[in-house]
């Protein structure tokens, strides 16, 4: 299910909301996926200039961003 939302963000250039595990704590972010490569992906994160890399294994859940109901 997580990969489906990542592909949705990549193909439609839409933001999604993810929950991921970082250093033992859960963090939620609104991101826009730039590329997916095997077990990792690059995404634009608010307040950051360059896209950041994330591991798929660290993502706990994903869903539509606020105001987006999908297609």
N, C-alpha and C positions, 0 to 999 in steps of 0.2 A: 504494500500500500504506500509506503514511503517513496519508493522509486516512481510510482505513478504520479505523485505530486511533484517530484523533482522534474520529471519529463514534462508535465503540464507547464511548470514555470519556464522551462527552457524553450519549449515549442511556442508558447503564447506570449512570452516576454512579460509575465505577470509575477507579482510578488506572492510568496506563500509564507506561512508561519510554521516554524519548526521548533521542536523541543530537543535539545541535545545535552549530552552528559559531558561536562568539562571539569576535570579535576575533582570528581566526586560530587559536584553540584549540578543541578538541572538549570539550564539557561534557555530562554525562549527568544527567538529572533524572527524578524520579518526579513526575508532575503529574496533575491532574484537570481536564479541559477544561470550561470554563464556557460558552463560545460560540465559534462559528466564523463568520467574516465574510470571504468572498472569499479573499484571499491572506494573511489573518492570523487568529489565534485568541487568546482569553483563557484563562488557566489558573491554577489555584491551585497554588502552589509551596510546599513545606515552609518553615516559618519566616518566611513573608511574610503579612501581613494581607490586603492587597488583591490581587486577581488581576493577573497580569502579561500583557502583550501580547507575542506572538511572531509572527514572519513564517514562513509555510510554507516559503519558500525556504531558511531557515536550518536546518530540520530535516533531518538526514541519515538517520535511521532511527527507527522506533518499534516497540514490542513490548509484550507483557503485563508488568505489574509482577510483582514477586516474589510467588509464592503464587497468582497468578491464571492459570487455564488456559483462559480464554475460555468462551463459551457455545455 
